[in-house]
Every structure is written in structure tokens, then in C-alpha cells.
Amino acid sequence: MNILFVCLGNICRSPIADGVMRQLVTEYALDWEIDSAGTGGWHAGEPPDRRAIHIAKRYGVDISHLRARQFAYDDFKRFDKIYALDLKNLQDILKLARTDEDRAKVELFLEAAYPDRREGVKDPWYDDGLFEPVYQEIHAACDHIRQRLTILGGSR
């Protein structure tokens, strides 16, 4: 299973999801590839936001080695699941999809974890106080997604 998490700049939400899911993959001995990207390329090559690194580290997740990159069409070929962290990024990713197969890989992150939640993860960029609740929300959703995909046979 190859999973990609996508937010706007790939420096806050998607690297947190990337790090959390990598930790879960290791903990449950899953043979999954995890990555993250942003729909925008402003931060390409940069590490995650220092606040994202700090909150992840508080919970034993090291994301300091990650580097931002921009989502590209080739990601549809490389990944089985592409999770958009909010509705705007979902729309932007779907605009790049060329086939029904591409579109079928894309899901809204929280809706994938909780089918009755068609909403995005709040962007903590402008509010330091959001990093803790965003981390908690992402961690819980990643674990739900891990459980769902494992049940569906994605444990390879």
C-alpha cells in the first residue's frame, strides 16, 4: 500500500500525517510506503514548520528529516491512496486527475477515517494553539485509516 497525504504547503498538516502514519506502519509491521506533498510549491525543499516538528516530537514522532515537495501528476501512478487534508486541496488534486482511476484514489482525509465527516483538518499555520488539537485529530484519523485499510487487505 502506497499512501500520500496532501495539504497546501506540505509543512504542517501533511508532514504530521506522514510522520504519524510512518510510526503506525512501523508499530504494526506493515509494508506500506508513506509520503506527503503540497498542492503549492512555495516551500519545496524546506523542512516542516518548526511548530509541526515540535508537536510531533512531543509524541515521539520525528518529522524533522522530511522535506516539502509539490504534488505532481505522477503521484497518481505511484500511490494507491491520496488523502487531501482539506476540501480545497481535494478540489485541486481532483483537477489534476485525468482518469476515473486517478479520481478513485483521492479521498478527503477526515472523511476516509470517519465517513460522516466531510470536512478538512484546520490549518494551524496562523494559530499556534491549533497544533496540539490538529496533531491529536490527525493521529486518531491515521489510526482509523490504518485499521480500515488493514481490514480491506492492505497489509502488504
C-alpha positions in Angstrom: 0.0 0.0 0.0 1.4 3.4 -1.0 -0.2 6.4 0.7 0.2 10.1 0.1 -1.0 12.9 2.4 -1.5 16.3 0.7 -2.1 19.8 2.2 -1.4 23.2 0.9 2.3 23.8 1.6 3.4 20.4 2.9 4.9 22.0 6.0 2.3 21.5 8.7 -0.6 19.0 8.3 0.6 16.6 5.7 4.1 16.1 7.3 2.4 15.4 10.6 0.1 12.8 8.9 3.2 11.4 7.1 5.1 11.0 10.4 2.2 9.6 12.4 1.3 7.1 9.7 5.0 6.0 9.3 5.1 5.4 13.1 1.9 3.3 12.9 3.2 1.4 9.9 6.4 0.5 11.9 4.4 -0.3 15.0 2.1 -2.7 13.1 4.9 -4.1 10.8 3.1 -3.0 7.6 4.9 -2.9 4.3 3.5 0.5 3.2 5.2 3.4 1.6 4.2 6.8 3.1 4.8 10.3 1.8 3.4 13.8 1.8 3.2 16.7 -0.6 1.6 20.1 -1.0 -0.6 21.4 -3.8 1.5 24.6 -3.7 5.3 24.6 -4.3 6.3 27.6 -2.2 8.1 25.5 0.4 9.6 22.9 -1.8 12.8 21.5 -0.3 12.1 23.0 3.2 11.7 21.1 6.4 8.3 21.1 8.1 7.3 24.1 10.2 9.1 24.2 13.5 5.8 24.0 15.4 4.9 20.9 13.5 8.3 19.3 14.2 7.9 20.3 17.9 4.4 18.8 18.4 5.3 15.6 16.6 8.4 15.2 18.6 6.4 15.7 21.8 4.7 12.4 20.9 7.8 10.6 19.7 7.3 11.2 16.0 10.4 12.6 14.2 9.4 14.6 11.1 12.5 16.8 11.0 14.0 14.8 8.1 11.0 15.4 5.8 11.2 17.9 3.0 8.3 19.7 1.3 7.5 18.9 -2.3 4.7 19.8 -4.6 2.1 17.3 -5.7 2.6 16.1 -9.3 0.5 14.1 -11.8 3.0 11.2 -11.4 1.8 10.8 -7.8 -1.4 9.2 -9.2 0.7 6.5 -10.7 2.9 6.0 -7.6 0.2 6.0 -4.8 -2.7 3.7 -4.1 -4.4 6.2 -1.8 -4.1 10.0 -1.8 -5.6 11.8 1.2 -6.3 15.5 0.9 -6.2 17.2 4.3 -9.0 19.7 3.4 -11.7 20.4 0.8 -9.7 23.0 -1.2 -6.8 20.6 -1.6 -9.2 17.8 -2.5 -10.6 20.0 -5.3 -7.1 21.0 -6.5 -5.9 17.3 -6.6 -9.0 16.2 -8.5 -8.5 18.9 -11.1 -5.2 17.2 -12.0 -6.8 13.8 -12.2 -7.1 12.6 -15.8 -8.9 9.3 -15.4 -11.6 7.7 -13.2 -8.8 5.5 -11.8 -6.9 8.6 -10.7 -10.0 10.1 -9.1 -10.8 6.9 -7.3 -7.5 7.1 -5.4 -8.3 10.5 -3.9 -10.2 10.9 -0.6 -10.8 13.6 1.9 -8.6 12.6 4.9 -11.2 13.0 7.7 -14.0 11.5 5.6 -11.8 8.5 4.9 -11.4 8.0 8.7 -14.9 9.0 9.6 -17.4 8.6 6.7 -19.8 11.1 8.2 -17.2 13.9 8.5 -16.9 15.8 5.2 -14.6 18.4 6.5 -11.0 19.3 6.5 -8.3 19.4 9.1 -7.9 23.0 10.3 -4.7 24.7 9.1 -2.7 25.6 12.2 -0.3 27.9 10.3 -1.9 31.1 11.6 -2.7 29.8 15.2 0.0 28.2 17.4 -2.8 26.9 19.6 -4.1 24.6 16.8 -1.0 22.4 16.6 -2.0 20.3 19.6 -5.6 19.6 18.5 -4.5 19.2 14.9 -1.9 16.6 15.9 -4.5 14.7 18.0 -7.1 14.7 15.2 -4.5 13.6 12.6 -3.2 10.8 14.9 -6.7 9.4 15.6 -7.7 9.6 11.9 -4.5 7.9 10.7 -5.2 5.1 13.1 -8.7 4.7 11.8 -7.5 4.7 8.2 -4.8 2.1 9.1 -7.4 -0.1 10.7 -9.7 0.3 7.7 -7.1 -0.4 5.1 -5.7 -3.4 7.0 -9.2 -4.9 7.2 -9.6 -4.3 3.5 -6.5 -6.3 2.8 -3.9 -3.5 2.5 -1.4 -5.0 5.0 1.2 -6.0 2.4 
